[in-house]
Amino acid sequence: MVAELISVGTELLLGNIVNTNACFLSRKCAELGYTLYHESTVGDNEARLCEAINTALTRADVIILTGGLGPTSDDITKEAVAKVLNRQLVMDEESRRKIEEYFKFRYHNNPKHTVSENNWKQALKIEGCIVVNNNNGTAPGYIVEHNSRIIILLPGPPSEMVPMFEESIMPYLQKKQNKVIHSAMVKICGIGESRAETDIMDLIEGQTNPTIAPYAKSGEVHFSITASADNEEEAKKLITPVVDELVKRFGNNIYAIGEEESLESVLVKLLKQYRLTLATAESCTGGLLAGRLVNVSGVSEVFGEGFITYSNEAKIKYLNVKEETLKQYGAVSSQTASEMVAGAAKAASVNAALAITGIAGPDGGTEQKPVGLVYIAGYLNGSVTVNEYHLKGNRQNIRELSVIYAMDLLRRMILAQYE
């Protein structure tokens, strides 16, 4: 079946809000086995929205709209769908009751507060639709079955849309499929997208079921393998040999097999597995590495200390970097990175450490040391490895890539020493 996404809201067109909903729904449609050919964004204009809906009805089986279900006059999604389908908007008493209860709970300390008249707009439903409960807000969602088409209306805030989709819409759409769709994710670090795709081009060109789709992430490449079968067990059997082949080809470049695993969670697991403790020393990344690591639950078992040593004085004071090293080679050098990582390990009394020093830009670069030059050092049980990187992009991108490559460096060092 073919799905189409329509995101509603002038704020999306102006760039005031990043459209994370489309990203989430695209991924979920793929997981459900729905083919997605078109996505569009429409401002708060009824005529243009009606045009987009009419166009989608000519080419998609399922149309998912997000946004425009609020109480104000510029929230027009429900009205536009009703107009296109030539249906009336009628009061849904259950939605009205829930809105009333919501405001009573919210303003229980202010008995003078009453529900604004425009809030009752959210209790109107499209005639003949299925109302989807919103456990995180006041705007219900709707499923409208029209001839052979399905139109789904979801609220715009991701905090409302995501749980509504996962709790109610996903089970509904699963029942509309006559096949089971199952996916696996293989995550790679250290190889670019073009190289990764080239290495499996024979698999991509010969694919039928399952299919392989590469996705480029910052510093990473993810392969999604999706199979269709009569049941989940059969789908998994189709996927297994493809995953095995990817493992054979990419080896330790693969850091995880599974959607939920992140590079930082994998690194923390390795540290725990081999009873290692970690310290970080950061210059240009300014704590970004430590921040990624502490996002992992349970990291306190292995993460000892994090040093942010932006200035030369801080490198000398906290990490025991030699003043002569800084004068002779500069703060951005393999020699300084080496002393930073060894100093962090000694200062924190740990057996594993990471250090990053570089020029993130946009200023500060020279011909000899351009913006994007980064040195990353790893320390493990007395052994130090320093890698030099020449990274592209803006300041934030260079800092984020540095963090990814640092975690990957220590991951590879642990695998090489222990496995």
Buried (B, 14 or more C-beta within 10 A) or exposed (E): BBBBBBBBBBBBBEEEBEBEBBEBBBBBBBBBBBEBEBBBBBBBBBEBBBBBBEBBBEEBBBBBBBBBBBBEEBBBBBBBBBBBBEBEBBEBEEBBEBBBEBBEEEEEEEEEEEBEEEBBBBBBBBEEBBBBEBEBBBBBBBBBEBEEBBBBBBBBBBEBBBBBBEEBBBEBBEEEEEBBBBBBBBBBBBBEBEEBBEBBEEBBEEBEEBBBEBEEEEBBBBBBBBBBBEEEEBBBEBBBEBBEBBBEEBEBBBBBBEEEBBBBBBBBBBBBEBEBBBBBBBBBBBBBBBBBBBEBEEBEEBBBBBBBBBEBEBBBEBBBBBEEBBEEBBBBBBBBBBBBBBBBBBBBEBBBBBBBBBBBBEEBBEEEBEBBBBBBBBBBEEEBBBBEBEBEBEBEBBBBBBBBBBBBBBBBBBEEEEE
